[in-house]
Amino acid sequence: MKEPLKDLRERARALGKRIAPLLEDCTEEEAARRALSALSKEGLTAWTVPQRDGGADTGGLCEPDTVSVRALCVLREELAYHSAMLDVMLVMQGLGSFPVALGGSERLRADVLPGVASGEAVASFGLTEPGAGSSLGDVATRARATDEGWTLEGHKTFLSNIQMARFCTVLARTSGEPGDGDGLSMFFVPADAWGFEAEGFEVMSPHPIGDLFLKGCEVPREFLLGEEGGGLAIALATLARFRTSVAAAANGLARRALDESLSHLTTRSQFGRPLVRNQALRFELAEMDARLAAATLLVERAAERTDAGIDAARDVARAKLVATEHAGWIADRAVQHHGGLGVKRGTTVERIFREVRALRIYEGTSEIQKLILSKALLDDFETRGGQ
């Protein structure tokens, strides 16, 4: 591992050990704000913004106009081990702002992205709608051109940090009808814009998330990111850059679950001997370790190839699929190893079991990753003439 990455891991580990216990008794919003404050003071939020736009000096890990996937993976794995809230507050700075880095004017990037890097400006990302999830072509939110700029109407859902965001990057339809792959554009929408209404809701683990209602929301012409009709490409490029880091977060949660099982099984006795003396449980520990190791290698390969600018779509899909699925299985076995304690609210494995579940859904479900992989496999097979 390169020196910048080793340093990042140590910094994230120290921060996690110090801050995670302080978040446990906070309300959801208090925990989110304290987590973001701690991340920014440590300089970790700077890694979610390209070096060109005021982000961290990557030391050559990637080009200056993008973010290092290897750095994001190191940070997310270590932060998730200690606290899922630290993890999500880090990555949302990048997910919500990366469309600005990809398609914003030089002036807009200079106005917005240094604040994201410092943690002062909270970002949110608006893709999903009640009728548009995995199929972004079904987006129905409309952006209508006016003499002054654009007027947006629609309903976005499952937006992390939307209640506390300073801005949101929003995918909206500028032409065509829902179901059309074309006609989607990306916009920078400040939270103080007229007609911008956010409403939070609860999910199964603490996570600042909610709906966004755009009711005649007006933005200037220069807040269109990239070209009109180029929004889907920006959305997919953003997801492609950050998707591997979801797998890394899954590995962090899985590693913590395995450690919790090791601790419990070596200290808990039943039938006159430690649980770890049971061969069946030892076999499960071995499989948990092997699955985690395989997922870790897939993440490292995908992150390295993405940073190098190599087409890594299959590597990323493998990493996301395997790491999140294995993490779910590892968390489930850890709960089982703890018996009744495993489902007692507030225990570490119970928390991890809830936190890890969403990772198989957001930023591309497991089924979407299988579609990507199967298509690539079949295309490759046909290219080789069926050999």
C-alpha positions in Angstrom: 0.0 0.0 0.0 1.3 3.5 -0.9 2.3 5.8 1.9 -0.6 8.3 1.4 -3.0 5.4 1.8 -1.3 4.0 4.9 -1.5 7.4 6.4 -5.1 7.8 5.5 -6.0 4.4 7.1 -4.2 5.3 10.3 -6.0 8.7 10.5 -9.4 7.2 9.8 -8.8 4.5 12.4 -7.8 7.0 15.0 -10.8 9.2 14.2 -13.2 6.2 14.3 -11.9 5.1 17.7 -12.2 8.5 19.1 -15.5 9.8 17.6 -17.7 6.7 17.2 -18.5 6.3 20.9 -19.5 9.9 21.1 -22.1 9.5 18.4 -24.0 6.6 20.1 -26.3 8.7 22.3 -26.9 11.5 19.8 -30.0 12.1 17.8 -29.7 11.2 14.1 -29.0 14.8 13.0 -26.7 15.5 15.9 -24.7 12.4 15.1 -24.5 13.4 11.4 -23.3 16.9 12.1 -20.8 15.8 14.7 -19.5 13.2 12.3 -19.1 15.6 9.5 -17.4 18.2 11.8 -14.9 15.5 13.0 -14.2 14.4 9.4 -13.6 17.9 8.2 -11.3 18.8 11.1 -9.2 15.8 10.3 -9.1 16.9 6.6 -10.8 13.7 5.4 -13.6 15.4 3.5 -11.0 16.9 1.2 -10.6 13.5 -0.3 -14.1 13.6 -1.8 -13.3 16.6 -4.1 -10.8 16.6 -6.9 -7.4 18.2 -6.2 -8.1 20.7 -9.1 -11.1 22.1 -7.2 -9.6 22.4 -3.7 -9.6 18.8 -2.7 -6.7 16.8 -1.2 -3.3 16.4 -2.9 -3.6 12.8 -4.0 0.2 12.4 -4.5 -0.4 10.9 -8.0 -3.0 8.4 -7.0 -5.3 9.7 -9.7 -5.6 12.6 -12.2 -6.2 16.0 -10.5 -9.6 16.4 -12.1 -11.1 13.4 -10.3 -11.1 11.7 -6.9 -9.0 8.7 -5.9 -11.1 5.5 -5.6 -8.3 3.8 -3.6 -8.3 6.7 -1.1 -12.1 6.6 -0.8 -12.0 2.8 -0.3 -9.4 3.0 2.4 -11.3 5.7 4.2 -14.7 4.1 3.9 -13.5 0.6 5.0 -11.9 2.0 8.2 -14.7 4.4 9.0 -17.4 1.8 8.5 -15.6 -0.5 10.8 -16.2 2.0 13.6 -19.3 3.9 12.6 -21.7 3.8 9.6 -22.5 7.4 10.3 -18.9 8.5 9.8 -18.9 6.5 6.6 -22.0 8.0 5.1 -21.2 11.6 6.0 -17.8 11.2 4.2 -19.0 9.7 1.0 -22.1 11.9 0.5 -19.8 14.9 0.2 -18.4 13.3 -2.9 -21.6 11.7 -4.4 -23.5 15.0 -4.1 -20.7 17.2 -5.4 -19.0 15.1 -8.1 -21.5 16.1 -10.8 -20.4 19.7 -10.2 -16.8 18.6 -10.7 -17.8 16.7 -13.9 -20.0 19.3 -15.5 -19.8 22.6 -13.6 -18.3 25.7 -15.0 -15.0 26.9 -13.6 -16.7 29.6 -11.7 -19.3 27.2 -10.2 -16.7 24.7 -9.2 -14.7 27.5 -7.5 -17.7 28.7 -5.7 -19.0 25.3 -4.5 -16.3 22.6 -4.2 -13.8 24.2 -1.7 -16.7 24.4 0.7 -17.5 20.7 0.2 -13.9 19.8 0.7 -13.8 21.7 4.0 -17.1 20.2 5.2 -18.7 23.6 5.4 -21.2 22.9 2.5 -23.2 19.7 2.8 -24.0 18.0 -0.5 -26.9 15.7 -1.5 -27.6 13.7 -4.7 -31.0 13.5 -6.3 -31.5 10.6 -8.7 -34.2 8.3 -7.3 -37.9 9.0 -7.6 -41.0 7.1 -6.5 -41.2 5.7 -10.0 -37.5 5.6 -10.9 -35.0 3.6 -9.1 -32.6 1.2 -10.9 -34.0 2.5 -14.3 -33.0 6.2 -14.4 -34.7 6.5 -17.8 -38.0 6.6 -15.9 -37.1 9.9 -14.2 -40.1 12.1 -14.4 -38.9 15.3 -12.7 -39.1 18.1 -15.3 -36.8 21.1 -15.9 -38.4 23.7 -18.2 -36.3 26.4 -19.8 -37.2 30.0 -19.1 -35.8 33.3 -20.1 -33.9 33.5 -16.8 -32.8 29.8 -16.6 -34.7 26.7 -15.5 -37.8 25.8 -13.5 -37.9 22.4 -11.9 -40.9 20.4 -10.9 -40.9 16.9 -9.4 -40.4 14.6 -6.4 -37.1 13.0 -5.5 -36.7 10.4 -2.8 -34.0 8.6 -0.8 -31.7 11.6 -0.8 -29.1 11.3 1.9 -28.4 14.5 3.9 -31.2 16.3 2.1 -32.5 17.9 5.4 -29.1 19.5 6.1 -27.8 20.0 2.6 -26.6 23.3 1.3 -27.3 22.1 -2.3 -28.4 19.1 -4.2 -27.4 17.8 -7.7 -30.6 16.8 -9.4 -31.3 14.7 -12.5 -34.3 16.0 -14.3 -36.0 15.6 -17.7 -35.5 18.4 -20.2 -37.1 16.6 -23.1 -38.9 13.4 -23.9 -41.1 11.2 -21.6 -40.4 8.9 -18.7 -39.0 5.7 -20.1 -36.9 7.5 -22.7 -33.2 7.0 -22.2 -32.5 10.5 -23.7 -33.6 13.9 -22.5 -32.1 13.9 -19.0 -30.0 16.8 -17.7 -28.2 17.4 -14.4 -28.6 20.6 -12.3 -27.0 22.2 -9.4 -29.9 23.3 -7.0 -29.2 25.4 -3.9 -31.2 24.4 -0.9 -32.2 28.1 -0.4 -33.8 28.2 -3.8 -37.6 29.1 -3.9 -39.6 25.9 -4.3 -37.0 23.6 -2.7 -38.7 21.6 0.1 -37.0 18.8 2.0 -38.8 16.3 4.2 -37.0 13.6 6.2 -38.0 10.0 6.9 -36.6 7.1 8.9 -34.9 4.0 7.6 -33.9 0.8 9.5 -30.6 2.2 10.7 -29.7 5.9 11.6 -29.1 7.7 8.4 -30.1 11.3 7.5 -32.3 10.8 4.5 -35.5 12.0 3.0 -37.6 13.4 0.1 -37.1 16.5 -2.0 -40.1 18.3 -3.5 -39.3 20.7 -6.3 -42.3 23.1 -6.7 -41.5 25.6 -9.4 -37.9 25.7 -8.2 -36.0 28.2 -10.2 -32.3 28.1 -10.9 -30.2 30.2 -13.3 -29.1 29.0 -16.7 -25.5 28.4 -15.5 -26.6 25.8 -13.0 -27.1 23.3 -15.8 -24.2 20.9 -15.4 -22.7 19.8 -18.6 -24.7 19.8 -21.8 -28.5 19.7 -22.0 -29.4 16.0 -22.4 -26.0 14.9 -20.9 -27.3 14.3 -17.4 -27.6 10.6 -17.5 -23.9 10.3 -18.5 -22.9 12.5 -15.5 -25.1 10.4 -13.2 -23.6 7.1 -14.4 -20.1 8.5 -14.3 -20.6 9.6 -10.7 -22.0 6.2 -9.7 -19.1 4.5 -11.5 -16.5 6.5 -9.6 -18.0 5.9 -6.1 -19.5 2.4 -6.4 -16.3 0.5 -5.5 -16.2 2.4 -2.2 -19.6 0.9 -1.3 -17.9 -2.5 -1.4 -15.1 -1.2 0.8 -17.6 0.1 3.3 -19.2 -3.4 3.3 -15.8 -4.9 4.0 -15.4 -2.6 7.0 -18.7 -3.7 8.4 -17.9 -7.3 7.7 -14.5 -7.1 9.4 -16.1 -5.6 12.5 -18.7 -8.3 12.6 -16.0 -11.0 12.3 -14.0 -9.4 15.1 -17.2 -9.3 17.3 -17.7 -13.0 16.6 -14.1 -13.9 17.5 -14.4 -11.9 20.7 -17.7 -13.5 21.7 -16.9 -17.1 20.8 -13.6 -17.0 22.6 -15.0 -15.6 25.9 -18.5 -17.1 26.0 -18.8 -20.6 27.5 -21.6 -23.1 27.1 -21.8 -26.8 28.2 -18.6 -26.3 30.2 -16.3 -25.0 27.5 -15.7 -21.9 25.3 -18.0 -21.7 22.2 -14.9 -21.5 20.0 -14.1 -25.1 20.9 -17.1 -26.1 18.8 -15.8 -27.3 15.4 -18.9 -26.1 13.5 -18.4 -22.6 14.8 -14.7 -22.7 13.9 -15.7 -23.7 10.3 -18.0 -20.7 10.1 -15.2 -18.3 11.3 -13.0 -19.7 8.6 -15.6 -19.1 5.9 -16.2 -15.6 7.2 -12.5 -14.9 6.9 -12.2 -16.4 3.4 -15.2 -14.5 2.1 -13.9 -11.2 3.5 -10.5 -11.8 2.0 -11.9 -12.5 -1.4 -14.0 -9.3 -1.3 -11.1 -7.3 -0.2 -9.0 -8.4 -3.1 -11.8 -7.6 -5.5 -12.1 -4.1 -4.1 -8.4 -3.5 -4.3 -8.3 -4.6 -8.0 -11.4 -2.5 -8.9 -10.1 0.6 -7.1 -6.6 0.4 -8.6 -7.9 -0.1 -12.2 -10.3 2.7 -11.9 -7.7 5.1 -10.6 -5.4 4.1 -13.5 -8.1 5.0 -16.0 -8.7 1.5 -17.2 -12.2 0.3 -18.1 -13.1 -1.4 -14.8 -16.9 -1.8 -15.2 -16.7 -5.6 -14.6 -14.2 -5.3 -11.8 -16.4 -2.7 -10.1 -19.6 -4.8 -10.5 -17.8 -7.9 -9.1 -16.5 -6.0 -6.1 -19.9 -4.4 -5.3 -21.8 -7.7 -5.7 -19.4 -9.9 -3.8 -18.5 -7.6 -1.0 -22.0 -6.5 -0.1 -23.5 -10.0 -0.4 -20.7 -11.5 1.7 -21.0 -8.7 4.2 -24.6 -9.5 4.7 -23.9 -13.2 5.2 -21.0 -12.4 7.6 -23.2 -10.1 9.6 -26.0 -12.7 9.8 -23.5 -15.4 11.1 -22.2 -12.9 13.7 -25.8 -12.3 15.0 -26.3 -16.1 15.1 -23.1 -16.6 17.1 -24.3 -14.1 19.7 -27.6 -15.9 20.2 -30.2 -13.8 22.0 -27.7 -11.0 22.4 -27.4 -10.8 18.6 -30.9 -9.4 18.3 -30.8 -7.2 21.4 -31.1 -3.6 20.4 -27.9 -1.7 20.9 -25.4 -4.6 20.6 -22.7 -4.1 17.9 -23.7 -7.0 15.8 -27.4 -6.0 15.9 -26.4 -2.6 14.7 -24.2 -3.9 11.9 -26.9 -6.3 10.8 -29.2 -3.3 10.2 -26.5 -1.1 8.7 -25.2 -3.5 6.2 -28.5 -4.4 4.5 -28.9 -1.2 2.5 -25.5 -1.7 0.8 -27.0 -4.4 -1.5 -29.5 -1.9 -2.7 -28.1 1.6 -3.2 -25.7 2.7 -6.0 -26.8 -0.3 -8.0 -28.6 -3.4 -6.6 -27.0 -6.8 -6.6 -29.3 -7.7 -9.5 -28.0 -4.7 -11.5 -24.4 -5.8 -10.9 -25.4 -9.3 -12.1 -26.9 -7.8 -15.3 -23.7 -5.8 -15.9 -21.6 -8.9 -15.4 -23.7 -11.3 -17.5 -23.9 -8.9 -20.4 -20.1 -8.4 -20.4 -19.6 -12.1 -20.2 -21.9 -12.8 -23.1 -20.5 -10.0 -25.2 -17.0 -11.3 -24.6 -18.1 -14.9 -25.5 -19.6 -13.7 -28.8 -16.5 -11.6 -29.6 -14.4 -14.8 -29.1 -16.7 -16.6 -31.6 -18.3 -18.7 -28.9 -15.0 -20.3 -27.9 
